[in-house]
Amino acid sequence: MGIDKRLAIKNKRRIPEANLFIMSLLGGAIGGLIAMNVFHHKTKKVQFYIIFIVSLLLHGALIYTIATKLA
């Protein structure tokens, strides 16, 4: 998010939104949500909050499932 914000300010080629969504799904949901607020980037785009929160819930469910199977 920080890099994309910097590129946006400099009017340079940006990181595709799909790549930001993929990073969220691969485990970067918490970092993405924090970075959105720290850098004030993509905060008006509801789909980013939805994707990041869904990713966060999926990762939480996965961690819970793994933890209960191992216990």
PDB file of N, H, CA, C and O in Angstrom:
ATOM      1  N   MET A   1       0.825  -1.184   0.000  1.00  0.00           N
ATOM      2  CA  MET A   1       0.000   0.000   0.000  1.00  0.00           C
ATOM      3  C   MET A   1       0.873   1.252   0.000  1.00  0.00           C
ATOM      4  O   MET A   1       0.578   2.226  -0.693  1.00  0.00           O
ATOM      5  N   GLY A   2       1.929   1.215   0.771  1.00  0.00           N
ATOM      6  H   GLY A   2       2.168   0.423   1.333  1.00  0.00           H
ATOM      7  CA  GLY A   2       2.810   2.384   0.829  1.00  0.00           C
ATOM      8  C   GLY A   2       3.485   2.645  -0.497  1.00  0.00           C
ATOM      9  O   GLY A   2       3.584   3.791  -0.935  1.00  0.00           O
ATOM     10  N   ILE A   3       3.947   1.594  -1.134  1.00  0.00           N
ATOM     11  H   ILE A   3       3.866   0.663  -0.778  1.00  0.00           H
ATOM     12  CA  ILE A   3       4.599   1.743  -2.438  1.00  0.00           C
ATOM     13  C   ILE A   3       3.597   2.246  -3.468  1.00  0.00           C
ATOM     14  O   ILE A   3       3.911   3.140  -4.253  1.00  0.00           O
ATOM     15  N   ASP A   4       2.393   1.678  -3.471  1.00  0.00           N
ATOM     16  H   ASP A   4       2.138   0.952  -2.833  1.00  0.00           H
ATOM     17  CA  ASP A   4       1.378   2.100  -4.431  1.00  0.00           C
ATOM     18  C   ASP A   4       0.985   3.555  -4.192  1.00  0.00           C
ATOM     19  O   ASP A   4       0.763   4.298  -5.148  1.00  0.00           O
ATOM     20  N   LYS A   5       0.898   3.965  -2.949  1.00  0.00           N
ATOM     21  H   LYS A   5       1.078   3.361  -2.172  1.00  0.00           H
ATOM     22  CA  LYS A   5       0.576   5.356  -2.628  1.00  0.00           C
ATOM     23  C   LYS A   5       1.660   6.284  -3.155  1.00  0.00           C
ATOM     24  O   LYS A   5       1.366   7.328  -3.737  1.00  0.00           O
ATOM     25  N   ARG A   6       2.924   5.896  -2.947  1.00  0.00           N
ATOM     26  H   ARG A   6       3.164   5.048  -2.474  1.00  0.00           H
ATOM     27  CA  ARG A   6       4.045   6.716  -3.430  1.00  0.00           C
ATOM     28  C   ARG A   6       4.010   6.826  -4.954  1.00  0.00           C
ATOM     29  O   ARG A   6       4.230   7.903  -5.506  1.00  0.00           O
ATOM     30  N   LEU A   7       3.732   5.704  -5.635  1.00  0.00           N
ATOM     31  H   LEU A   7       3.553   4.828  -5.187  1.00  0.00           H
ATOM     32  CA  LEU A   7       3.637   5.725  -7.085  1.00  0.00           C
ATOM     33  C   LEU A   7       2.476   6.598  -7.556  1.00  0.00           C
ATOM     34  O   LEU A   7       2.582   7.278  -8.576  1.00  0.00           O
ATOM     35  N   ALA A   8       1.376   6.578  -6.817  1.00  0.00           N
ATOM     36  H   ALA A   8       1.290   6.026  -5.988  1.00  0.00           H
ATOM     37  CA  ALA A   8       0.216   7.400  -7.167  1.00  0.00           C
ATOM     38  C   ALA A   8       0.559   8.886  -7.060  1.00  0.00           C
ATOM     39  O   ALA A   8       0.178   9.684  -7.917  1.00  0.00           O
ATOM     40  N   ILE A   9       1.272   9.240  -6.017  1.00  0.00           N
ATOM     41  H   ILE A   9       1.582   8.592  -5.322  1.00  0.00           H
ATOM     42  CA  ILE A   9       1.650  10.647  -5.824  1.00  0.00           C
ATOM     43  C   ILE A   9       2.569  11.114  -6.943  1.00  0.00           C
ATOM     44  O   ILE A   9       2.475  12.252  -7.404  1.00  0.00           O
ATOM     45  N   LYS A  10       3.465  10.219  -7.379  1.00  0.00           N
ATOM     46  H   LYS A  10       3.541   9.294  -7.005  1.00  0.00           H
ATOM     47  CA  LYS A  10       4.427  10.577  -8.434  1.00  0.00           C
ATOM     48  C   LYS A  10       3.868  10.374  -9.845  1.00  0.00           C
ATOM     49  O   LYS A  10       4.586  10.548 -10.830  1.00  0.00           O
ATOM     50  N   ASN A  11       2.583  10.003  -9.941  1.00  0.00           N
ATOM     51  H   ASN A  11       2.000   9.861  -9.141  1.00  0.00           H
ATOM     52  CA  ASN A  11       1.938   9.749 -11.236  1.00  0.00           C
ATOM     53  C   ASN A  11       2.693   8.727 -12.074  1.00  0.00           C
ATOM     54  O   ASN A  11       2.840   8.882 -13.286  1.00  0.00           O
ATOM     55  N   LYS A  12       3.169   7.677 -11.405  1.00  0.00           N
ATOM     56  H   LYS A  12       3.049   7.551 -10.420  1.00  0.00           H
ATOM     57  CA  LYS A  12       3.878   6.596 -12.100  1.00  0.00           C
ATOM     58  C   LYS A  12       2.979   5.383 -12.202  1.00  0.00           C
ATOM     59  O   LYS A  12       1.867   5.367 -11.674  1.00  0.00           O
ATOM     60  N   ARG A  13       3.477   4.362 -12.890  1.00  0.00           N
ATOM     61  H   ARG A  13       4.381   4.374 -13.318  1.00  0.00           H
ATOM     62  CA  ARG A  13       2.717   3.127 -13.063  1.00  0.00           C
ATOM     63  C   ARG A  13       2.443   2.501 -11.711  1.00  0.00           C
ATOM     64  O   ARG A  13       3.345   2.347 -10.888  1.00  0.00           O
ATOM     65  N   ARG A  14       1.176   2.141 -11.491  1.00  0.00           N
ATOM     66  H   ARG A  14       0.443   2.267 -12.160  1.00  0.00           H
ATOM     67  CA  ARG A  14       0.711   1.668 -10.189  1.00  0.00           C
ATOM     68  C   ARG A  14       0.701   0.150 -10.101  1.00  0.00           C
ATOM     69  O   ARG A  14       0.797  -0.550 -11.110  1.00  0.00           O
ATOM     70  N   ILE A  15       0.583  -0.340  -8.883  1.00  0.00           N
ATOM     71  H   ILE A  15       0.505   0.228  -8.064  1.00  0.00           H
ATOM     72  CA  ILE A  15       0.419  -1.772  -8.638  1.00  0.00           C
ATOM     73  C   ILE A  15      -1.042  -2.106  -8.928  1.00  0.00           C
ATOM     74  O   ILE A  15      -1.936  -1.452  -8.391  1.00  0.00           O
ATOM     75  N   PRO A  16      -1.305  -3.113  -9.766  1.00  0.00           N
ATOM     76  CA  PRO A  16      -2.702  -3.473 -10.065  1.00  0.00           C
ATOM     77  C   PRO A  16      -3.454  -3.882  -8.797  1.00  0.00           C
ATOM     78  O   PRO A  16      -2.900  -4.536  -7.913  1.00  0.00           O
ATOM     79  N   GLU A  17      -4.722  -3.484  -8.728  1.00  0.00           N
ATOM     80  H   GLU A  17      -5.172  -2.952  -9.446  1.00  0.00           H
ATOM     81  CA  GLU A  17      -5.534  -3.817  -7.558  1.00  0.00           C
ATOM     82  C   GLU A  17      -5.623  -5.321  -7.352  1.00  0.00           C
ATOM     83  O   GLU A  17      -5.678  -5.787  -6.214  1.00  0.00           O
ATOM     84  N   ALA A  18      -5.637  -6.083  -8.434  1.00  0.00           N
ATOM     85  H   ALA A  18      -5.592  -5.705  -9.358  1.00  0.00           H
ATOM     86  CA  ALA A  18      -5.690  -7.548  -8.323  1.00  0.00           C
ATOM     87  C   ALA A  18      -4.492  -8.068  -7.536  1.00  0.00           C
ATOM     88  O   ALA A  18      -4.633  -9.009  -6.755  1.00  0.00           O
ATOM     89  N   ASN A  19      -3.328  -7.478  -7.728  1.00  0.00           N
ATOM     90  H   ASN A  19      -3.213  -6.714  -8.362  1.00  0.00           H
ATOM     91  CA  ASN A  19      -2.138  -7.904  -6.987  1.00  0.00           C
ATOM     92  C   ASN A  19      -2.281  -7.617  -5.497  1.00  0.00           C
ATOM     93  O   ASN A  19      -1.852  -8.412  -4.660  1.00  0.00           O
ATOM     94  N   LEU A  20      -2.887  -6.480  -5.171  1.00  0.00           N
ATOM     95  H   LEU A  20      -3.236  -5.835  -5.851  1.00  0.00           H
ATOM     96  CA  LEU A  20      -3.111  -6.151  -3.759  1.00  0.00           C
ATOM     97  C   LEU A  20      -4.102  -7.132  -3.135  1.00  0.00           C
ATOM     98  O   LEU A  20      -3.940  -7.533  -1.982  1.00  0.00           O
ATOM     99  N   PHE A  21      -5.126  -7.517  -3.896  1.00  0.00           N
ATOM    100  H   PHE A  21      -5.257  -7.191  -4.832  1.00  0.00           H
ATOM    101  CA  PHE A  21      -6.092  -8.505  -3.407  1.00  0.00           C
ATOM    102  C   PHE A  21      -5.426  -9.861  -3.207  1.00  0.00           C
ATOM    103  O   PHE A  21      -5.684 -10.536  -2.209  1.00  0.00           O
ATOM    104  N   ILE A  22      -4.583 -10.261  -4.132  1.00  0.00           N
ATOM    105  H   ILE A  22      -4.374  -9.713  -4.942  1.00  0.00           H
ATOM    106  CA  ILE A  22      -3.886 -11.554  -4.032  1.00  0.00           C
ATOM    107  C   ILE A  22      -2.987 -11.575  -2.797  1.00  0.00           C
ATOM    108  O   ILE A  22      -2.937 -12.574  -2.079  1.00  0.00           O
ATOM    109  N   MET A  23      -2.280 -10.475  -2.553  1.00  0.00           N
ATOM    110  H   MET A  23      -2.321  -9.664  -3.137  1.00  0.00           H
ATOM    111  CA  MET A  23      -1.425 -10.414  -1.368  1.00  0.00           C
ATOM    112  C   MET A  23      -2.250 -10.561  -0.091  1.00  0.00           C
ATOM    113  O   MET A  23      -1.809 -11.179   0.878  1.00  0.00           O
ATOM    114  N   SER A  24      -3.435  -9.994  -0.103  1.00  0.00           N
ATOM    115  H   SER A  24      -3.794  -9.493  -0.890  1.00  0.00           H
ATOM    116  CA  SER A  24      -4.325 -10.127   1.047  1.00  0.00           C
ATOM    117  C   SER A  24      -4.726 -11.583   1.252  1.00  0.00           C
ATOM    118  O   SER A  24      -4.699 -12.093   2.372  1.00  0.00           O
ATOM    119  N   LEU A  25      -5.096 -12.242   0.164  1.00  0.00           N
ATOM    120  H   LEU A  25      -5.117 -11.828  -0.746  1.00  0.00           H
ATOM    121  CA  LEU A  25      -5.523 -13.642   0.249  1.00  0.00           C
ATOM    122  C   LEU A  25      -4.386 -14.576   0.642  1.00  0.00           C
ATOM    123  O   LEU A  25      -4.623 -15.643   1.208  1.00  0.00           O
ATOM    124  N   LEU A  26      -3.155 -14.179   0.343  1.00  0.00           N
ATOM    125  H   LEU A  26      -2.962 -13.312  -0.117  1.00  0.00           H
ATOM    126  CA  LEU A  26      -1.993 -15.007   0.675  1.00  0.00           C
ATOM    127  C   LEU A  26      -1.483 -14.774   2.099  1.00  0.00           C
ATOM    128  O   LEU A  26      -0.459 -15.328   2.496  1.00  0.00           O
ATOM    129  N   GLY A  27      -2.201 -13.954   2.860  1.00  0.00           N
ATOM    130  H   GLY A  27      -3.034 -13.504   2.537  1.00  0.00           H
ATOM    131  CA  GLY A  27      -1.819 -13.778   4.255  1.00  0.00           C
ATOM    132  C   GLY A  27      -1.558 -12.350   4.672  1.00  0.00           C
ATOM    133  O   GLY A  27      -1.177 -12.110   5.818  1.00  0.00           O
ATOM    134  N   GLY A  28      -1.748 -11.404   3.790  1.00  0.00           N
ATOM    135  H   GLY A  28      -2.057 -11.600   2.859  1.00  0.00           H
ATOM    136  CA  GLY A  28      -1.444 -10.022   4.122  1.00  0.00           C
ATOM    137  C   GLY A  28      -2.640  -9.170   4.488  1.00  0.00           C
ATOM    138  O   GLY A  28      -2.592  -7.948   4.351  1.00  0.00           O
ATOM    139  N   ALA A  29      -3.716  -9.794   4.952  1.00  0.00           N
ATOM    140  H   ALA A  29      -3.755 -10.787   5.063  1.00  0.00           H
ATOM    141  CA  ALA A  29      -4.943  -9.042   5.244  1.00  0.00           C
ATOM    142  C   ALA A  29      -4.747  -8.046   6.378  1.00  0.00           C
ATOM    143  O   ALA A  29      -5.171  -6.895   6.269  1.00  0.00           O
ATOM    144  N   ILE A  30      -4.120  -8.465   7.450  1.00  0.00           N
ATOM    145  H   ILE A  30      -3.776  -9.399   7.539  1.00  0.00           H
ATOM    146  CA  ILE A  30      -3.918  -7.562   8.592  1.00  0.00           C
ATOM    147  C   ILE A  30      -3.013  -6.404   8.180  1.00  0.00           C
ATOM    148  O   ILE A  30      -3.309  -5.243   8.461  1.00  0.00           O
ATOM    149  N   GLY A  31      -1.923  -6.728   7.520  1.00  0.00           N
ATOM    150  H   GLY A  31      -1.683  -7.672   7.292  1.00  0.00           H
ATOM    151  CA  GLY A  31      -1.005  -5.683   7.060  1.00  0.00           C
ATOM    152  C   GLY A  31      -1.665  -4.738   6.075  1.00  0.00           C
ATOM    153  O   GLY A  31      -1.423  -3.532   6.104  1.00  0.00           O
ATOM    154  N   GLY A  32      -2.499  -5.285   5.204  1.00  0.00           N
ATOM    155  H   GLY A  32      -2.697  -6.265   5.180  1.00  0.00           H
ATOM    156  CA  GLY A  32      -3.203  -4.455   4.228  1.00  0.00           C
ATOM    157  C   GLY A  32      -4.155  -3.482   4.888  1.00  0.00           C
ATOM    158  O   GLY A  32      -4.205  -2.308   4.521  1.00  0.00           O
ATOM    159  N   LEU A  33      -4.917  -3.967   5.867  1.00  0.00           N
ATOM    160  H   LEU A  33      -4.877  -4.920   6.165  1.00  0.00           H
ATOM    161  CA  LEU A  33      -5.846  -3.088   6.582  1.00  0.00           C
ATOM    162  C   LEU A  33      -5.108  -1.998   7.357  1.00  0.00           C
ATOM    163  O   LEU A  33      -5.529  -0.841   7.368  1.00  0.00           O
ATOM    164  N   ILE A  34      -4.019  -2.370   7.997  1.00  0.00           N
ATOM    165  H   ILE A  34      -3.677  -3.309   7.989  1.00  0.00           H
ATOM    166  CA  ILE A  34      -3.230  -1.381   8.744  1.00  0.00           C
ATOM    167  C   ILE A  34      -2.625  -0.365   7.780  1.00  0.00           C
ATOM    168  O   ILE A  34      -2.673   0.839   8.033  1.00  0.00           O
ATOM    169  N   ALA A  35      -2.055  -0.845   6.678  1.00  0.00           N
ATOM    170  H   ALA A  35      -2.016  -1.823   6.472  1.00  0.00           H
ATOM    171  CA  ALA A  35      -1.419   0.046   5.706  1.00  0.00           C
ATOM    172  C   ALA A  35      -2.422   0.982   5.048  1.00  0.00           C
ATOM    173  O   ALA A  35      -2.096   2.132   4.754  1.00  0.00           O
ATOM    174  N   MET A  36      -3.640   0.503   4.814  1.00  0.00           N
ATOM    175  H   MET A  36      -3.905  -0.432   5.052  1.00  0.00           H
ATOM    176  CA  MET A  36      -4.668   1.365   4.239  1.00  0.00           C
ATOM    177  C   MET A  36      -4.873   2.592   5.127  1.00  0.00           C
ATOM    178  O   MET A  36      -4.994   3.713   4.633  1.00  0.00           O
ATOM    179  N   ASN A  37      -4.911   2.371   6.411  1.00  0.00           N
ATOM    180  H   ASN A  37      -4.813   1.461   6.812  1.00  0.00           H
ATOM    181  CA  ASN A  37      -5.157   3.479   7.343  1.00  0.00           C
ATOM    182  C   ASN A  37      -3.909   4.325   7.597  1.00  0.00           C
ATOM    183  O   ASN A  37      -4.008   5.545   7.727  1.00  0.00           O
ATOM    184  N   VAL A  38      -2.754   3.700   7.667  1.00  0.00           N
ATOM    185  H   VAL A  38      -2.674   2.709   7.562  1.00  0.00           H
ATOM    186  CA  VAL A  38      -1.519   4.448   7.905  1.00  0.00           C
ATOM    187  C   VAL A  38      -1.200   5.360   6.718  1.00  0.00           C
ATOM    188  O   VAL A  38      -0.861   6.529   6.905  1.00  0.00           O
ATOM    189  N   PHE A  39      -1.310   4.826   5.498  1.00  0.00           N
ATOM    190  H   PHE A  39      -1.586   3.877   5.346  1.00  0.00           H
ATOM    191  CA  PHE A  39      -0.965   5.590   4.301  1.00  0.00           C
ATOM    192  C   PHE A  39      -2.170   6.328   3.703  1.00  0.00           C
ATOM    193  O   PHE A  39      -2.025   7.041   2.710  1.00  0.00           O
ATOM    194  N   HIS A  40      -3.357   6.163   4.300  1.00  0.00           N
ATOM    195  H   HIS A  40      -3.475   5.584   5.107  1.00  0.00           H
ATOM    196  CA  HIS A  40      -4.589   6.772   3.771  1.00  0.00           C
ATOM    197  C   HIS A  40      -4.737   6.454   2.286  1.00  0.00           C
ATOM    198  O   HIS A  40      -4.950   7.337   1.455  1.00  0.00           O
ATOM    199  N   HIS A  41      -4.618   5.176   1.987  1.00  0.00           N
ATOM    200  H   HIS A  41      -4.445   4.459   2.662  1.00  0.00           H
ATOM    201  CA  HIS A  41      -4.631   4.722   0.597  1.00  0.00           C
ATOM    202  C   HIS A  41      -5.740   3.705   0.400  1.00  0.00           C
ATOM    203  O   HIS A  41      -5.843   2.734   1.150  1.00  0.00           O
ATOM    204  N   LYS A  42      -6.565   3.926  -0.605  1.00  0.00           N
ATOM    205  H   LYS A  42      -6.481   4.714  -1.215  1.00  0.00           H
ATOM    206  CA  LYS A  42      -7.674   3.037  -0.963  1.00  0.00           C
ATOM    207  C   LYS A  42      -8.730   2.984   0.137  1.00  0.00           C
ATOM    208  O   LYS A  42      -9.501   2.025   0.198  1.00  0.00           O
ATOM    209  N   THR A  43      -8.781   3.975   0.991  1.00  0.00           N
ATOM    210  H   THR A  43      -8.155   4.753   0.941  1.00  0.00           H
ATOM    211  CA  THR A  43      -9.720   3.945   2.119  1.00  0.00           C
ATOM    212  C   THR A  43     -11.159   4.214   1.690  1.00  0.00           C
ATOM    213  O   THR A  43     -12.087   3.892   2.433  1.00  0.00           O
ATOM    214  N   LYS A  44     -11.364   4.790   0.523  1.00  0.00           N
ATOM    215  H   LYS A  44     -10.611   5.052  -0.080  1.00  0.00           H
ATOM    216  CA  LYS A  44     -12.726   5.062   0.047  1.00  0.00           C
ATOM    217  C   LYS A  44     -13.264   3.944  -0.828  1.00  0.00           C
ATOM    218  O   LYS A  44     -14.411   3.999  -1.270  1.00  0.00           O
ATOM    219  N   LYS A  45     -12.443   2.925  -1.081  1.00  0.00           N
ATOM    220  H   LYS A  45     -11.511   2.880  -0.722  1.00  0.00           H
ATOM    221  CA  LYS A  45     -12.867   1.806  -1.913  1.00  0.00           C
ATOM    222  C   LYS A  45     -13.362   0.674  -1.020  1.00  0.00           C
ATOM    223  O   LYS A  45     -12.574  -0.017  -0.375  1.00  0.00           O
ATOM    224  N   VAL A  46     -14.671   0.498  -0.995  1.00  0.00           N
ATOM    225  H   VAL A  46     -15.312   1.059  -1.519  1.00  0.00           H
ATOM    226  CA  VAL A  46     -15.308  -0.489  -0.125  1.00  0.00           C
ATOM    227  C   VAL A  46     -14.828  -1.902  -0.446  1.00  0.00           C
ATOM    228  O   VAL A  46     -14.699  -2.724   0.461  1.00  0.00           O
ATOM    229  N   GLN A  47     -14.560  -2.202  -1.725  1.00  0.00           N
ATOM    230  H   GLN A  47     -14.665  -1.534  -2.461  1.00  0.00           H
ATOM    231  CA  GLN A  47     -14.157  -3.570  -2.074  1.00  0.00           C
ATOM    232  C   GLN A  47     -12.847  -3.970  -1.394  1.00  0.00           C
ATOM    233  O   GLN A  47     -12.629  -5.155  -1.146  1.00  0.00           O
ATOM    234  N   PHE A  48     -11.979  -3.018  -1.092  1.00  0.00           N
ATOM    235  H   PHE A  48     -12.157  -2.055  -1.294  1.00  0.00           H
ATOM    236  CA  PHE A  48     -10.743  -3.355  -0.390  1.00  0.00           C
ATOM    237  C   PHE A  48     -11.042  -3.794   1.037  1.00  0.00           C
ATOM    238  O   PHE A  48     -10.479  -4.779   1.514  1.00  0.00           O
ATOM    239  N   TYR A  49     -11.915  -3.076   1.714  1.00  0.00           N
ATOM    240  H   TYR A  49     -12.372  -2.276   1.326  1.00  0.00           H
ATOM    241  CA  TYR A  49     -12.288  -3.488   3.065  1.00  0.00           C
ATOM    242  C   TYR A  49     -12.959  -4.858   3.045  1.00  0.00           C
ATOM    243  O   TYR A  49     -12.674  -5.702   3.894  1.00  0.00           O
ATOM    244  N   ILE A  50     -13.836  -5.077   2.091  1.00  0.00           N
ATOM    245  H   ILE A  50     -14.067  -4.391   1.401  1.00  0.00           H
ATOM    246  CA  ILE A  50     -14.538  -6.365   2.008  1.00  0.00           C
ATOM    247  C   ILE A  50     -13.558  -7.499   1.774  1.00  0.00           C
ATOM    248  O   ILE A  50     -13.581  -8.500   2.489  1.00  0.00           O
ATOM    249  N   ILE A  51     -12.694  -7.348   0.775  1.00  0.00           N
ATOM    250  H   ILE A  51     -12.675  -6.534   0.194  1.00  0.00           H
ATOM    251  CA  ILE A  51     -11.718  -8.409   0.459  1.00  0.00           C
ATOM    252  C   ILE A  51     -10.791  -8.659   1.642  1.00  0.00           C
ATOM    253  O   ILE A  51     -10.537  -9.811   1.992  1.00  0.00           O
ATOM    254  N   PHE A  52     -10.282  -7.596   2.262  1.00  0.00           N
ATOM    255  H   PHE A  52     -10.489  -6.660   1.977  1.00  0.00           H
ATOM    256  CA  PHE A  52      -9.345  -7.772   3.367  1.00  0.00           C
ATOM    257  C   PHE A  52     -10.019  -8.403   4.576  1.00  0.00           C
ATOM    258  O   PHE A  52      -9.424  -9.258   5.231  1.00  0.00           O
ATOM    259  N   ILE A  53     -11.241  -8.002   4.882  1.00  0.00           N
ATOM    260  H   ILE A  53     -11.724  -7.307   4.349  1.00  0.00           H
ATOM    261  CA  ILE A  53     -11.939  -8.583   6.028  1.00  0.00           C
ATOM    262  C   ILE A  53     -12.311 -10.037   5.760  1.00  0.00           C
ATOM    263  O   ILE A  53     -12.189 -10.875   6.653  1.00  0.00           O
ATOM    264  N   VAL A  54     -12.763 -10.350   4.551  1.00  0.00           N
ATOM    265  H   VAL A  54     -12.862  -9.668   3.825  1.00  0.00           H
ATOM    266  CA  VAL A  54     -13.062 -11.749   4.200  1.00  0.00           C
ATOM    267  C   VAL A  54     -11.792 -12.585   4.286  1.00  0.00           C
ATOM    268  O   VAL A  54     -11.814 -13.700   4.806  1.00  0.00           O
ATOM    269  N   SER A  55     -10.685 -12.050   3.776  1.00  0.00           N
ATOM    270  H   SER A  55     -10.667 -11.145   3.353  1.00  0.00           H
ATOM    271  CA  SER A  55      -9.403 -12.765   3.862  1.00  0.00           C
ATOM    272  C   SER A  55      -9.024 -13.012   5.313  1.00  0.00           C
ATOM    273  O   SER A  55      -8.576 -14.100   5.674  1.00  0.00           O
ATOM    274  N   LEU A  56      -9.208 -11.998   6.132  1.00  0.00           N
ATOM    275  H   LEU A  56      -9.572 -11.114   5.838  1.00  0.00           H
ATOM    276  CA  LEU A  56      -8.883 -12.118   7.551  1.00  0.00           C
ATOM    277  C   LEU A  56      -9.741 -13.190   8.219  1.00  0.00           C
ATOM    278  O   LEU A  56      -9.237 -13.985   9.013  1.00  0.00           O
ATOM    279  N   LEU A  57     -11.036 -13.213   7.900  1.00  0.00           N
ATOM    280  H   LEU A  57     -11.445 -12.567   7.256  1.00  0.00           H
ATOM    281  CA  LEU A  57     -11.922 -14.233   8.455  1.00  0.00           C
ATOM    282  C   LEU A  57     -11.550 -15.629   7.978  1.00  0.00           C
ATOM    283  O   LEU A  57     -11.570 -16.578   8.763  1.00  0.00           O
ATOM    284  N   LEU A  58     -11.214 -15.763   6.710  1.00  0.00           N
ATOM    285  H   LEU A  58     -11.198 -14.993   6.073  1.00  0.00           H
ATOM    286  CA  LEU A  58     -10.798 -17.072   6.180  1.00  0.00           C
ATOM    287  C   LEU A  58      -9.527 -17.565   6.852  1.00  0.00           C
ATOM    288  O   LEU A  58      -9.417 -18.743   7.192  1.00  0.00           O
ATOM    289  N   HIS A  59      -8.566 -16.667   7.044  1.00  0.00           N
ATOM    290  H   HIS A  59      -8.655 -15.710   6.768  1.00  0.00           H
ATOM    291  CA  HIS A  59      -7.328 -17.067   7.706  1.00  0.00           C
ATOM    292  C   HIS A  59      -7.577 -17.428   9.164  1.00  0.00           C
ATOM    293  O   HIS A  59      -6.984 -18.370   9.690  1.00  0.00           O
ATOM    294  N   GLY A  60      -8.458 -16.673   9.812  1.00  0.00           N
ATOM    295  H   GLY A  60      -8.940 -15.908   9.385  1.00  0.00           H
ATOM    296  CA  GLY A  60      -8.819 -16.994  11.198  1.00  0.00           C
ATOM    297  C   GLY A  60      -9.471 -18.358  11.301  1.00  0.00           C
ATOM    298  O   GLY A  60      -9.163 -19.132  12.207  1.00  0.00           O
ATOM    299  N   ALA A  61     -10.379 -18.659  10.367  1.00  0.00           N
ATOM    300  H   ALA A  61     -10.629 -18.030   9.630  1.00  0.00           H
ATOM    301  CA  ALA A  61     -11.040 -19.968  10.362  1.00  0.00           C
ATOM    302  C   ALA A  61     -10.033 -21.079  10.101  1.00  0.00           C
ATOM    303  O   ALA A  61     -10.109 -22.146  10.709  1.00  0.00           O
ATOM    304  N   LEU A  62      -9.093 -20.830   9.201  1.00  0.00           N
ATOM    305  H   LEU A  62      -9.031 -19.963   8.707  1.00  0.00           H
ATOM    306  CA  LEU A  62      -8.063 -21.830   8.907  1.00  0.00           C
ATOM    307  C   LEU A  62      -7.177 -22.077  10.121  1.00  0.00           C
ATOM    308  O   LEU A  62      -6.872 -23.225  10.446  1.00  0.00           O
ATOM    309  N   ILE A  63      -6.769 -21.022  10.781  1.00  0.00           N
ATOM    310  H   ILE A  63      -7.017 -20.089  10.517  1.00  0.00           H
ATOM    311  CA  ILE A  63      -5.926 -21.158  11.975  1.00  0.00           C
ATOM    312  C   ILE A  63      -6.698 -21.891  13.077  1.00  0.00           C
ATOM    313  O   ILE A  63      -6.148 -22.766  13.746  1.00  0.00           O
ATOM    314  N   TYR A  64      -7.964 -21.537  13.262  1.00  0.00           N
ATOM    315  H   TYR A  64      -8.411 -20.826  12.719  1.00  0.00           H
ATOM    316  CA  TYR A  64      -8.789 -22.205  14.275  1.00  0.00           C
ATOM    317  C   TYR A  64      -8.928 -23.696  13.963  1.00  0.00           C
ATOM    318  O   TYR A  64      -8.795 -24.539  14.850  1.00  0.00           O
ATOM    319  N   THR A  65      -9.193 -24.006  12.715  1.00  0.00           N
ATOM    320  H   THR A  65      -9.302 -23.321  11.994  1.00  0.00           H
ATOM    321  CA  THR A  65      -9.352 -25.413  12.310  1.00  0.00           C
ATOM    322  C   THR A  65      -8.073 -26.194  12.552  1.00  0.00           C
ATOM    323  O   THR A  65      -8.111 -27.305  13.081  1.00  0.00           O
ATOM    324  N   ILE A  66      -6.963 -25.630  12.175  1.00  0.00           N
ATOM    325  H   ILE A  66      -6.933 -24.727  11.746  1.00  0.00           H
ATOM    326  CA  ILE A  66      -5.673 -26.311  12.370  1.00  0.00           C
ATOM    327  C   ILE A  66      -5.377 -26.474  13.853  1.00  0.00           C
ATOM    328  O   ILE A  66      -4.926 -27.532  14.292  1.00  0.00           O
ATOM    329  N   ALA A  67      -5.635 -25.418  14.624  1.00  0.00           N
ATOM    330  H   ALA A  67      -6.002 -24.559  14.267  1.00  0.00           H
ATOM    331  CA  ALA A  67      -5.352 -25.454  16.068  1.00  0.00           C
ATOM    332  C   ALA A  67      -6.209 -26.506  16.781  1.00  0.00           C
ATOM    333  O   ALA A  67      -5.727 -27.197  17.679  1.00  0.00           O
ATOM    334  N   THR A  68      -7.479 -26.626  16.381  1.00  0.00           N
ATOM    335  H   THR A  68      -7.871 -26.065  15.651  1.00  0.00           H
ATOM    336  CA  THR A  68      -8.353 -27.596  17.057  1.00  0.00           C
ATOM    337  C   THR A  68      -8.016 -29.027  16.639  1.00  0.00           C
ATOM    338  O   THR A  68      -8.222 -29.961  17.414  1.00  0.00           O
ATOM    339  N   LYS A  69      -7.510 -29.204  15.443  1.00  0.00           N
ATOM    340  H   LYS A  69      -7.343 -28.445  14.813  1.00  0.00           H
ATOM    341  CA  LYS A  69      -7.124 -30.556  15.004  1.00  0.00           C
ATOM    342  C   LYS A  69      -5.861 -31.018  15.694  1.00  0.00           C
ATOM    343  O   LYS A  69      -5.681 -32.212  15.934  1.00  0.00           O
ATOM    344  N   LEU A  70      -4.980 -30.078  16.016  1.00  0.00           N
ATOM    345  H   LEU A  70      -5.126 -29.108  15.821  1.00  0.00           H
ATOM    346  CA  LEU A  70      -3.720 -30.425  16.661  1.00  0.00           C
ATOM    347  C   LEU A  70      -3.861 -30.571  18.172  1.00  0.00           C
ATOM    348  O   LEU A  70      -3.013 -31.193  18.812  1.00  0.00           O
ATOM    349  N   ALA A  71      -4.906 -30.016  18.745  1.00  0.00           N
ATOM    350  H   ALA A  71      -5.595 -29.511  18.226  1.00  0.00           H
ATOM    351  CA  ALA A  71      -5.058 -30.039  20.198  1.00  0.00           C
ATOM    352  C   ALA A  71      -5.592 -31.345  20.711  1.00  0.00           C
ATOM    353  O   ALA A  71      -5.772 -31.507  21.918  1.00  0.00           O
TER     354      ALA A  71
END
